[in-house]
Amino acid sequence: MPPTIRRAVIPAAGLGSRLLPLTKATPKEMLPVGDKPVIEHTVRELVASGITDITIVVSGGKSLIQEHFRPNPALVAQLRADGRTAYADAVEEVAELARKGHITYLDQHGPYGNGTPVLNAARNIGDEPVLVLWPDDVFVAEVPRAQQLIRAYEQTGCPVLALMPVDPGDSQRYGVPIVKEDLDDGLLRITGLVEKPDPKDAPSSYAAIGGYVITPGIIDELREQTRRWTEQQGGEIYLTDAINAYASTRAVYGQVIRGRWYDTGNPADYLVAQMAFALAHPEYGPILRALVTELDDDRTGSGTPDPSTT
């Protein structure tokens, strides 16, 4: 059996520039989706999947993330004294979530690229596999995405990428896997990724989205990239390059995730995620559906009284 995955890394050092000016003062990871900040959805998914050691890699201006998960006994005591028990319970629940996930924070250092936060965290990981999930992505699934990735790793003992089917016309937005073999139940053997290909050149109809099981061999490839970066005094370090280098000689797999995926990294998709979670809320959903119906009636004129009857 391959080693048990108990660690996870959440890279949260990005600027969130695609959401400016919304993210000028508020980290993109703290923007709400439903009644929780987006990064809390990721932490909850990891804890529900048995992860007991979460490293959040941050940069300057991200202190709100730490404040959100930090216990606040004074606030809880005041809420209970005011009889606001439900709010007190909610605040305590977030702190308990952080305790279960044993969240630690690490400042990002090194060259640009999404491989850098993984390398930063690698010093604390040792010779173990690790989950890497980006907090831009929110999944709604009967079986959490993290559990689906862990299950695929337990079957293969190899690196695993989270995949989702996409419209071929959208291939220029994603890394697209080269599929070597379909092993059923959504598990695919892949030989690499093509980054943002033209639709006519896309090697498959899948996209690699925010989730990976990274093994020590991938970490070694990232270190090799760093060595070359140091020698050349420039360049960027990306997980895609490390995965492609690894896959040239060893097995890599993709797991097609069952569930609904919401990307919150750009304004349009963020609004979609907001609306979807609001519509699913037992209290707010009926209000929003009634509002949408009312606005649609106004747009089509079906809500306008017939002049002949007035």
C-alpha positions in Angstrom: 0.0 0.0 0.0 1.3 3.5 -0.8 1.8 5.9 2.2 -1.3 7.5 3.6 -1.9 11.1 2.6 -2.3 13.2 5.7 -0.8 16.5 4.6 -2.1 19.2 2.3 -0.9 22.5 0.9 -3.1 25.5 0.0 -1.2 28.1 -2.1 -2.8 31.4 -1.1 0.0 34.0 -1.9 -1.5 35.2 -5.2 -2.6 38.8 -5.7 -6.1 38.1 -7.1 -5.5 40.7 -9.8 -8.3 39.4 -12.0 -10.8 40.4 -9.2 -9.4 43.9 -8.6 -10.5 46.3 -7.1 -12.5 43.8 -5.0 -9.2 42.2 -3.8 -7.3 45.4 -3.2 -7.8 45.2 0.6 -9.5 41.8 1.0 -7.6 38.6 0.0 -9.4 36.8 -2.8 -9.4 33.7 -0.5 -11.6 35.6 1.9 -14.3 36.6 -0.5 -17.6 34.9 0.4 -19.1 32.0 -1.5 -22.4 31.4 0.2 -22.0 32.0 3.9 -18.3 31.1 4.1 -15.1 32.6 2.7 -13.9 30.6 -0.3 -10.8 29.2 1.5 -13.0 27.8 4.3 -14.7 25.6 1.7 -11.3 24.2 0.8 -10.3 23.6 4.4 -13.6 21.9 5.2 -13.1 19.6 2.2 -9.7 18.6 3.4 -10.7 18.0 7.0 -13.7 15.9 5.8 -11.3 13.9 3.7 -9.1 12.9 6.7 -6.3 15.5 6.2 -4.7 16.4 9.6 -1.9 18.7 8.6 -2.7 21.7 6.4 -0.1 24.3 5.3 -1.4 27.6 3.9 1.3 29.4 2.0 0.7 33.2 2.2 2.2 36.5 1.3 1.9 40.0 2.6 -1.6 41.3 3.1 -3.1 37.9 3.9 -3.5 38.3 7.6 -7.3 38.1 7.4 -6.9 34.4 6.5 -5.2 33.8 9.8 -7.6 36.0 11.7 -10.6 34.0 10.3 -9.3 30.7 11.6 -7.8 31.9 14.9 -9.8 31.2 18.1 -11.5 34.3 19.5 -12.7 33.4 23.1 -13.6 37.1 23.9 -16.0 37.3 20.9 -17.6 34.0 21.7 -18.1 35.0 25.4 -19.7 38.3 24.3 -22.0 36.5 21.9 -23.1 34.0 24.5 -23.7 36.8 27.0 -25.9 38.5 24.5 -27.9 35.3 23.9 -26.6 35.0 20.3 -25.8 31.3 20.7 -25.9 30.3 17.1 -23.3 32.9 16.2 -21.1 31.9 19.0 -21.3 28.3 17.9 -20.4 29.3 14.3 -17.3 31.2 15.4 -16.2 28.3 17.6 -16.8 25.8 14.8 -14.4 27.6 12.5 -11.6 27.6 15.1 -12.3 23.9 15.7 -12.0 23.2 12.0 -8.5 24.9 12.1 -7.6 22.7 15.1 -8.6 19.5 13.4 -6.7 20.5 10.2 -3.7 21.6 12.3 -3.4 24.7 10.1 0.0 26.3 9.9 1.1 29.3 7.8 4.2 29.8 5.7 5.4 32.9 4.0 6.2 32.4 0.3 9.8 32.9 -0.8 11.3 32.3 -4.2 10.6 32.8 -7.9 7.2 33.4 -9.5 5.1 30.4 -10.5 2.7 28.0 -8.8 5.4 25.4 -8.1 7.0 27.8 -5.6 4.5 27.4 -2.7 4.7 23.7 -3.0 8.5 23.8 -2.8 8.3 26.2 0.2 6.0 23.7 2.0 8.1 20.7 1.0 10.6 21.4 3.8 7.8 20.5 6.3 6.5 17.6 4.3 9.4 15.2 4.1 9.2 12.1 2.0 5.4 11.9 1.9 2.7 12.4 -0.7 0.7 15.6 -0.3 -2.5 17.1 -1.6 -2.3 20.5 -3.3 -5.6 22.3 -3.6 -6.1 25.9 -4.8 -8.6 28.0 -2.9 -10.0 29.5 -6.1 -12.0 26.3 -6.7 -15.1 25.2 -4.9 -16.5 21.7 -5.5 -20.0 20.5 -4.5 -19.9 16.7 -4.6 -21.3 13.7 -2.8 -17.7 12.5 -2.3 -15.3 15.4 -1.8 -12.9 16.1 -4.5 -10.0 15.5 -2.1 -11.3 12.0 -1.3 -11.6 11.2 -5.0 -8.0 12.2 -5.5 -6.8 10.2 -2.4 -8.7 7.1 -3.7 -7.0 7.4 -7.1 -3.6 7.7 -5.4 -4.3 4.6 -3.2 -5.1 2.7 -6.4 -2.0 3.7 -8.3 0.7 5.0 -5.9 1.5 7.7 -8.4 0.9 11.4 -8.8 -2.8 12.3 -9.6 -4.3 15.3 -11.2 -7.9 16.4 -10.8 -9.6 16.6 -14.2 -13.0 17.9 -15.4 -14.6 17.6 -18.8 -14.7 20.9 -20.7 -16.0 22.3 -23.9 -13.2 21.9 -26.4 -13.7 25.6 -27.3 -12.5 26.5 -23.8 -9.2 24.6 -24.0 -7.2 27.9 -24.2 -8.1 28.5 -20.5 -6.6 25.3 -19.1 -3.9 22.7 -19.0 -5.2 19.8 -21.2 -4.0 16.3 -20.5 -2.6 13.9 -23.0 -4.5 10.7 -22.3 -2.7 7.4 -22.8 -5.3 5.0 -21.3 -8.8 5.0 -19.9 -8.9 2.7 -16.9 -12.6 3.2 -16.2 -14.3 4.9 -13.3 -12.8 8.2 -14.4 -9.2 7.1 -13.9 -6.9 8.0 -16.8 -3.3 7.3 -17.4 -1.8 10.5 -18.8 1.6 11.3 -20.4 1.7 15.1 -19.8 -0.2 18.4 -20.1 -0.4 20.9 -22.9 -0.8 24.3 -21.4 -3.7 26.4 -22.9 -3.7 24.8 -26.4 -5.7 26.1 -29.3 -9.0 24.1 -29.6 -7.8 22.4 -32.8 -4.7 21.2 -31.0 -6.2 20.1 -27.7 -5.1 16.5 -27.0 -8.3 15.6 -25.1 -11.6 17.1 -23.9 -10.5 17.3 -20.2 -8.9 20.2 -18.2 -6.6 19.9 -15.2 -8.2 22.0 -12.5 -7.2 22.9 -9.0 -6.2 19.6 -7.4 -3.1 17.4 -7.3 -1.6 14.5 -5.4 2.1 15.4 -5.4 4.7 12.7 -4.7 8.4 13.2 -3.7 9.4 12.6 -7.3 7.4 15.7 -8.4 9.1 17.7 -5.6 12.5 16.6 -7.0 11.5 17.9 -10.4 10.5 21.2 -8.9 13.9 21.4 -7.1 15.6 20.8 -10.5 13.6 23.7 -12.0 14.8 25.9 -9.1 18.5 24.9 -9.7 18.1 25.9 -13.4 16.4 29.1 -12.3 19.2 30.0 -10.0 21.8 29.3 -12.7 19.9 31.3 -15.4 19.0 34.1 -13.0 15.3 34.1 -14.1 12.4 32.1 -15.2 9.3 30.7 -13.5 8.6 27.5 -11.6 5.4 25.7 -12.6 3.9 22.4 -11.5 3.0 21.7 -15.1 6.6 21.6 -16.1 7.5 19.3 -13.2 4.6 17.0 -14.0 5.6 16.8 -17.7 9.2 16.1 -16.8 8.1 13.3 -14.3 5.6 11.8 -16.8 8.3 11.5 -19.5 9.7 8.4 -17.6 7.1 7.5 -14.9 3.4 7.0 -14.5 1.0 9.9 -13.9 -2.8 9.7 -13.6 -5.7 11.9 -13.9 -9.0 11.5 -11.9 -12.1 12.9 -13.5 -13.9 14.5 -10.6 -17.6 13.7 -10.0 -19.4 16.8 -8.9 -20.0 20.4 -9.7 -17.0 22.8 -10.0 -17.1 26.5 -9.4 -14.1 28.6 -10.3 -14.0 31.9 -8.2 -10.8 33.3 -9.8 -12.5 35.7 -12.2 -15.5 38.1 -11.9 -18.0 36.1 -14.1 -17.3 32.7 -12.6 -17.3 34.2 -9.1 -20.8 35.6 -9.6 -21.9 32.2 -10.9 -20.5 30.5 -7.7 -22.2 33.1 -5.5 -25.6 32.6 -7.3 -25.4 28.8 -7.2 -24.7 28.7 -3.4 -27.4 31.3 -2.7 -30.0 29.4 -4.7 -29.1 26.2 -2.8 -29.5 27.9 0.6 -32.8 26.9 2.3 -33.6 30.4 3.4 -32.3 32.6 0.6 -33.0 30.2 -2.3 -36.8 30.7 -2.4 -36.4 34.5 -2.1 -33.9 34.6 -5.0 -36.0 32.3 -7.2 -39.0 34.6 -6.7 -36.9 37.6 -7.5 -35.6 36.0 -10.7 -39.2 35.2 -11.8 -40.3 38.8 -11.0 -37.4 40.3 -13.0 -38.0 38.0 -15.9 -41.7 38.9 -15.9 -40.7 42.6 -16.0 -38.3 41.9 -18.9 -40.8 40.1 -21.0 -43.7 42.3 -20.1 -45.8 39.4 -18.7 -46.1 41.2 -15.4 -47.6 44.3 -17.0 -51.4 44.7 -16.4 -53.6 44.4 -19.5 -54.9 48.0 -20.2 -58.3 46.7 -21.4 -59.0 45.4 -17.9 -58.2 48.7 -16.1 
